[in-house]
Amino acid sequence: MSGPGPLSRTTAVRPMPGGAVPAGQRRFLIRGQLRRPLALTVAELRERWPQRRAEVVFDCATNGPQHHTFEGPLLREVIQAAGPAFDARRRKDRSRYLLAVTGGDGHHAVLSWAELDADFGDAPVLLATAMDGRALDEAGSQLVVPSDRCGARYISALTGIWFGTCVPPELSPELSPADQVDRY
């Protein structure tokens, strides 16, 4: 598959009793400063983007070293399909953007677009569709940061990704630079 196909926003999902959505049909949202926000399932991630493979080892604070093989599309390719609101020709414009990723258990992590962008860090961060050969349709997609030594940014059961800029706090003109460092 050479790239993402047409993106549909209106796939019917039949609710289960009590209004729940079957796990394999749950969508996570990609929103923020984008031209085409997305709502995607794991199956759509698998079908619409080329799948990459990452064999990783990371330290888990509760379970020690973890060895896994993940498959999924590059996060940057999925975000590019959503149409980032930056001027792609201007590197400094692209370097201002952040991604905040949230999982079903409330864990979240922040990445910079510059980490992912091929002109900067070119990190092969994945939105996993499979782990150790098992599809993640029921569990939900997982953020995979292969370069991380610890597993804190491996976010499970993705519920959302926000993409945009963060405006830094204004520095007060009446304070000296040293006072401002202590204040912030």
HULINFEN-V182399 format. One record per residue. PHI is phi in degrees with one decimal (* if undefined). Layout:
BEGIN
phi=PHI
phi=PHI
END
This chain:
BEGIN
phi=*
phi=-88.6
phi=178.4
phi=-68.7
phi=-89.9
phi=-61.8
phi=-103.2
phi=-99.6
phi=-102.8
phi=-126.6
phi=-80.1
phi=-71.3
phi=-123.9
phi=-83.4
phi=-67.0
phi=-89.3
phi=-53.4
phi=84.9
phi=88.4
phi=-71.9
phi=-103.8
phi=-52.5
phi=-52.5
phi=-68.8
phi=-110.4
phi=-64.3
phi=-110.6
phi=-114.0
phi=-100.3
phi=-118.4
phi=-141.8
phi=124.3
phi=-84.9
phi=-131.9
phi=-78.6
phi=-136.2
phi=-54.2
phi=-123.9
phi=-128.7
phi=-126.9
phi=-99.8
phi=-61.0
phi=-60.2
phi=-66.7
phi=-60.6
phi=-70.8
phi=-79.7
phi=-98.7
phi=-130.2
phi=-59.9
phi=-94.3
phi=-109.1
phi=-120.3
phi=-136.5
phi=-95.6
phi=-126.4
phi=-134.2
phi=-143.3
phi=-88.9
phi=-104.5
phi=-60.6
phi=-98.5
phi=-121.1
phi=74.7
phi=-63.0
phi=-116.8
phi=-119.4
phi=-143.9
phi=-117.1
phi=-112.7
phi=-131.1
phi=166.3
phi=-78.0
phi=-68.8
phi=-56.4
phi=-62.6
phi=-69.0
phi=-68.7
phi=-63.4
phi=-60.8
phi=-66.2
phi=-80.1
phi=74.8
phi=-54.2
phi=-80.9
phi=-84.1
phi=-86.4
phi=-60.4
phi=-79.2
phi=-106.4
phi=-58.9
phi=-65.6
phi=-67.3
phi=-62.6
phi=-72.9
phi=-87.4
phi=-93.3
phi=-125.5
phi=-126.1
phi=-111.9
phi=-109.7
phi=-122.8
phi=-108.5
phi=-62.2
phi=-94.7
phi=90.5
phi=-68.8
phi=-149.7
phi=-147.1
phi=-119.5
phi=-125.8
phi=-99.6
phi=-59.9
phi=-60.7
phi=-59.5
phi=-89.9
phi=-60.6
phi=-62.2
phi=-79.8
phi=-120.3
phi=-78.9
phi=53.2
phi=-72.1
phi=-83.5
phi=-72.8
phi=-109.4
phi=-105.8
phi=-65.7
phi=-110.2
phi=-149.9
phi=-132.2
phi=52.7
phi=81.9
phi=-104.9
phi=-62.0
phi=-100.4
phi=-56.6
phi=-75.9
phi=-78.6
phi=100.5
phi=-62.6
phi=-128.1
phi=-73.7
phi=-126.5
phi=-115.1
phi=-56.0
phi=-80.7
phi=-74.6
phi=-79.6
phi=-110.3
phi=-91.1
phi=-62.8
phi=-97.2
phi=-85.2
phi=-93.3
phi=-94.0
phi=49.4
phi=-53.3
phi=-114.3
phi=-168.3
phi=-133.0
phi=-103.7
phi=-126.2
phi=174.1
phi=-100.7
phi=-119.5
phi=-83.1
phi=-68.7
phi=-64.4
phi=-71.2
phi=-87.7
phi=-79.2
phi=-66.5
phi=-83.5
phi=-99.4
phi=-72.4
phi=-55.5
phi=-65.9
phi=-64.9
phi=-67.9
phi=-63.2
phi=-65.2
phi=-72.9
phi=-105.1
END
